[in-house]
Amino acid sequence: MNDGSTSGELADSIRTLLSRLSPGDRLPSSRELIKEYRVGPATVARAIAALAAEGAVVTRPGSGTYVAQRTRPRDEVTAADTAWQTVALTDRAVDTRLIAEPLGPPPAGTIALDGGYVHRSLQPTRALSAALARAARRPDAWDRAPVGGLTALRTVFARIVGGSVTAEDVLVTAGGQSALSIAFRAVAGPGSPVLVESPTYPRALAAARAAGLRPVPVPLDADGVRPDLLADAFAMTGARLLYCQPTYQNPTGTVLAPERRSQILDVARASGAFVIEDDFARHLGHGGPVPTPLVADDPDGTVVHVTSLTKPAAPSLRIGALVARGPVMERMRAVRMVDDFFVTRPLQEAALEVLSSPSWDRHVRSLGVALRERCATLAAALAREVPGMALNAVPAGGLHLWVRLPGGVDDTVLTSAARQRGVAVSAGSRYFATEPTAAHLRIGFAAADHTELTEGARRLGAALADLGPGQGETR
């Protein structure tokens, strides 16, 4: 070994030496190692530091370096007894069955039509990377951010929502899911009912149940949640909270009809209830006009508004916001302070830069065109390749198609068969708080290109044919 050898090579040589020594034995001195391996002092120092960091040796200043005590292999360690935790944890389990993938990760080559994010080619990756790099170089980049979020970012969110909303009405969150969790825990106490659309977003159901709430379904039709049944549900349950998605509802793509917007708010006000408006798809329109948020027309604080940048931008842009007025906002700020103090400042700065740039509006417009084209491609392919599957309407926004399966077909059986054929779709039963009204699939078009969408539909049709008469029936 010569002076040009790396410290990594020297560390490997010393590891060989360690295998012949016993714990507690002293290693040769630095001078001896320099002479034996023909390296410089800095190389020896780096090698010893690396071995010490991984726990192979122990250095004692003024004494030398010694072989560390060796830990027993994992298979020789007696298994820990954690049974006591079953009693200590009581009954506050978090149910993730609706949001976990029951079939596990898909095999390589599977066409993913079950996701909730846009294809990488549709993400503003270059703008995000540049904005984050600039944000990280700011002198105050790693300072503590305000609990409510950067004032400039809150101002931008208020402008997006519109109406009389101001920055004081906005709380920046770590994405939409975090916002939902905060809102559910802040608005209703454990054991309380929460009314939800049926079907609805599974992760909202999971967040509500994790907060100790009891989801109660209220049916949808082509115009959104039904006000007559909503009034009945409030009266029967005494609920003080409704969770809904008025714009491009997940999974159905439904938009709440204009005449129902005021009806929903009137019913909630008459019941003394809050409305959590999940506006995840604000930037996911397919080119047409997007309805204004409910909160923009709500001066009395009935609506708690949830929005997020994750869906139209990228999965790891975990920036969202809650918009509310009155004591409920103070309650949510308190929950956020207890949870995690604030959202990391560089990510907020990057989001602010991206939202404030003219390129953001261009991105949203081009994204809308791409989503509309992908939606049309998938709808046409399903009509051609999957006979008997019913698509009630092509959505004007969002990321998914909601299709009804032929009579007698079990959605979970078909989902499994489709996975074997190399295409991943979502079983519709996951989107219902109670028993589903019929068998459906949610099929996404945003995370695949046109070729994959066409091939995915073909594979899904083959999977349905594989089941044969009676094989896909609900048992």
N, C-alpha and C positions, 0 to 999 in steps of 0.2 A: 504494500500500500504506500502511496506517495502523498506529497503535500496537496496534490490536486484532488484527492479522494474526497467524497462528500461525507458530511457528518452522518447521513443515513447509512452509508456503507460501514462506517466505523461502528455505529449502533448495532448493526447486524452482527458484526464480528464480536462485539461485547456480549450480545445475547447468547452466542455460541459458548462463550466463556462462562456465562452465568449458569448454563445448563450443567456445567461440570462442578459448580460450587454449591455450597449449602447456604440456607438462610442465615444471615448474620456474618458470613465470611466477608473479609475486606477485599475490595478490588485493588488492582495495582494503582499506584498513584498516577496523577496526571503526567508527571515527568516520565514515568515508566511507559505509559501508554503512548506518549509522543515518540519515545525512542523505538518502541517495539513496532508500531504501526506506521512510523515515518509520516506523521501528520503534524499540523500546527496546533498551538494551544487553543485557538478559537474553535477548531473542528472538534477537539476533545470536549470542550465546554458545551458545545451544542449537542453532541451525542449523549453526554451524561444528563443534560437537562431533559432531553426527549425521553430517556429511560426512566428518569425520576417522575416525569409527568404521567407515564403509563403505569407507574407503581412497581416497576421491576427492580429499582434500586432506591436506597435512602442515603441522602447526603448529610453528613454531620460536619459542620464548619470546624476547622481546626483538627479534625480527626481523620476524615476520609470518606469514601463512598463504600456502602455495604449492600449485600444482596438482601432484598426485601423478603418478608415472609410470604410464602406462596399460598394463594387461596385454593381451596379444594375445587375440583371440577364440579360443574352444576349437578351432574348425575350422582355425585357422592354426597351432596348436601341433603339433609333430611327435609322433606317437604314441610313448608310452613302450615300451621293449622289456623286458618282464617274463619273457621265456622262461627266464632263468636260475633263476627260482623253481621251475620244474618239477623241476630236479635237486636243488635245496636242500631242497625239502619232502619228499623221499623217498616212502615208501609209507604215510604215516599219514593218508590221506584219511578224512574223516568222511562216511559214506554216509547221506544224508538222503532217499533215494528212497522209502522206506517212509512217511515222515512228511510229505513235501512233496506239495502237491496237483498231480498231473501235468497236470490240465486248466486250471490257473490259476484266478484268482478267478472266482466265478460271476457271470453277468450280473445286472443289476438285475432284481428281481422273482422271482429264483430262490428256491424254498422250501428252506431249509437243514435237511436231515435227516441231515447228515453231521457235525454238531458234537459236542463233548464238554462243553458248558457248558449251564447252565440258562437259560431265557428271562429277559430282563431283568425282566419282571413278577414272576418268582419269586425274584429276588435281594433281600436285605435292604439295599437301597441306602441308604435313609434312615438306618438304624442305623449302617451303615459310614461314611457321610459325617460324621455327627455324632461318632462315635468318633474318626475320624481328625482332625477339626478340634480336638477337645479334646486329643488326644495331641500335636498340633503346638504347642499353647500351653503345655505343661508346661515348667517351668524347665529340666529336664534333657532335653528332647525331642531335642536334636541332639548329646547326649553320646554317647561310644562305648558300644555295648552289649557285654555279655559274649559271648565266643566261642560259648558253648553256648546262649545265648539268655537272656532275662529269666527269673529264677527263678520268678516268679509264673506266667508263661506255661507254663514247663516243668511246673510243678505241675498246671496245668489239663490239659495233655496227658496226664500220668501218670494223673490221675483218669479221663479218658475211656477210656484203655486198660484200666485196672482191674488186678486181680490184685495182685501185690506190687510193681508198677512204681512207682518214685519219681522225683522230679525229676532226680536224679543220673543216671538212665538215659535221659534225653531230650536230644536235640540239635535245636534249632530250625533249620529250613532255609528257603530261599527257594522254597517250594513243593515238590510231590511230585517233579517232574522233577529238580530239583536234588538232592533226597534220593537218588533212584535213581542219579544220576551219582556222588555221593559214595560210596554203598555199593558199587557195582560196582568202583570204583577201589581202595577200601580193602580189600575182602575177597579179591579174586583178582588175580593178576598177568597181564600181557599174554600172550596165547597160550593161556590156560586155557579149558577148556570151562565153560559155564554151562548147566544144564538149565532149560528153559522149558516152560510149558504150550503145547499146540498145539491151537487157535490162541491168540494172546496179544496183548498191547498193543504196537503197532508202535514207540512211542517208547521203550519199555523195550528192545526189540531194538536200536534205534539207539544208546541210551546204552551198552548192553553192548558193541556193536561199536566204539563210539568209545573205550571203555576197553581195547580190544584183545582182548576175550573172544570166544569162539566159541559162539554159541547152538546148543544141541542140543534138538530138540523131543521132548516126552513127551506122548502123546495124552490128551485129556480124554474123559470120557463124561458122562452126566447127573448123576453124583455128584461131578464134579471130576476132578482128575488121578488117574490109575490107579496105586496103590501098587506093583502087581506090575511094571508097565513102568518105574516110577521106579527100583525096585531094580535092574532090569536095566541101565538107563541109567547109574546110578552105577557099577555094576561094569564095564561096557564102556568107559566114557570116563575113569574116574578123577576125575570132577568133584568139586569140593568146594563147590559152590554150586548152589542151586535158587532160581529166581525164580518166584513164584506169586501168584495173587490168589484167596484162599479165599472171599471174600465178594462176590457179584454180579460175577463175573469179566467182564472186558472182553476180547472182545466178546460172549461167550455168555450172560452173566447167571447162570452156574452158581454154586451154593453148595456148597462142599466138605462132603460128608456127615459127620455126627458121628462115625461109626465110622472114617472115614478120617483124621480130624485127628490122632489119636495115631499111626496107622500112618505117616503122612507124616513126622512128627517122629522116630519110631523108625528109619525107613529112613535119614533124614539123619544121625542120631546114629551109627548103625552104620557109616556111610560117612565119619565125621569131617567132615561137611559143614555149611555154614550154609544157612539158609532165609531168603531175602528175601521178607517178606510185604508185598505192596502192598495196603494197606487203604484205597484211595482212596475207596471207596463206603461208609465207615462211617456217614455221615449221609444216605445216599441210599436207605434202606429205604422200602418202599411202605406202611408202616403196621403190618407184622407185626414180631415179635421179630427182632433182628439178632444173629447169632452173635457170641460174644466173640472177640477177636483170638487168634490162635495164641500170640502172645508172652505173653499173660496166664497161660497154663498152661505156661510154659517157664522154669523156674528156672535152667537150665544154660547159657543164652546161645546156644542153637542158632539162635534166630530174631532176625533184624534186621527190625524193623517200620517200615514207611513209611506215613505218613498225611498228609493235606492238608486245608486248609479251602477250597481254590480251587473244587472242584466244587460243594459245597453253598452257597457264598456268591457269589463273583463272580470272573471271570477274573483281575482284577488284584490280588486278595488273595493275593499270592504268599507264603503262610505255610504251612509244613508242619513235619514233625518226623520224626526217626529215633529209634527206641527200641531199645536194645541193652544187654547186660551184658558186662563183662569187657574184655580188651584190644582187642576190635574197636571198642568205643566210643572208646577213646583214639586208635585209628588214624583213625576217621572225624572226630574233633575236629581232628586234625592236618591232614587233607585240607581240611576247611572253613577252617582258619586260613590255609592256603596259598592257597586259592581266592579268598576275599573277606573274610576277617577275621570278619565278623558280618552278620546281617540288620539292615536299617535299623530303628532304634529306634522311630520313630513308627508304623511298620506293625505292629511287635510289640505296642506299647501299644494300638493300635486293635483288633487281633485279641484281645488279652486282655480288653478291655472288652466286646467283642461276645460272646465265649464265656462270660464271667462273668455276663452279663445273663440274667434269666429269659426275655427275648424270644427268646434263641437257641433254647431248647427249643421254644418256640411256633413259631418259624420252621421248625425241622426237622420238626415234626409237620405243619404246613400244607404244607410242601414235599412230604412223603411222600404226602399225599392228592392233591396236584396231579399228581405223577409217576404215581401209580397210575391216575388218570383219563386222563391223556394216553396212557399205555401201552395201556390198554384201547381207547381211541379208535383208535390206530394199528393195533393188532392186528385189530380188527374191520374197519377200512377195507382193510387188505391182504388179508384173507380174501375180501372182497367185490370188490375191484378188480383183484387180481393173481392170476388163477387159476394153479394149478400151483406157486406159491411155498409152501414148507413152513416153518411156525414150530413147532419141536419143543415149546417150552414158553414160557409167558408168565412172565417173570422176576418175582421178588418184590422186586426192588430194582434200582438202577442207572439208566442213561440210554438204553439201546439195546435193540433187538430184533435177533436173529441169525437170518436166514432162509436156507434153502437154495433155490437156483434150480432150475427144471426142467432135466432132463437135456439136455445139449448147448448150454446157454446159457453164454456167456463173461461173467464178472462185469465185466470191464473194458469190454467192448463195451456191455453194458447200462448201465453207469455213464455212459459217454459219451452214449449215446442219451437217458438220463434227463436229463442236463444240458441237452441240446437241447430237451427238453420242459419245462424250467423247474423241475426238482427235483434237488437234490444228495444223493447217497447215497454210501456208502463201499464200494469193491470189497473183497470178503472176502479176496482173495489177499494183501493188505497185512498180514494178521494172522498169517501163517504164516512160521516161520523157514526152512522149506524148501518143497517142493512141497505145495500145498493138496490135501486129500483130496477136496474137491468144491467146486463154485462156490457162494459165499455172498455175501450183502450184509449189512453192518451198517447199520441204519436207526435214527436217533435220534429220540426223541419229546420231549426236554426243551427244545429250543430253538425250538419252534414252538407256536402255539396250536391249539385243536381244529379250527378251520376249515382252517388250513394243513395239519394232519396228514391230514385227509380229502382235501383237494385234492391234496396231495403223493402220496398213494397212488393217486389217479386218474391223475395224470400218469405215475407209474411204470408203472402198468398199460398206459397208452397207449404208453409207450416200449418195453415188452416186445412189444406187438402190432406196433409199427413194424418190429421186427427180422424178423418173419415166419419161416416154417419154414427152418431151416438158417442164417439170417443171423447168429444170435447164437452159433453154435458155436465152440468153441475150435479154433484152427488148429494 
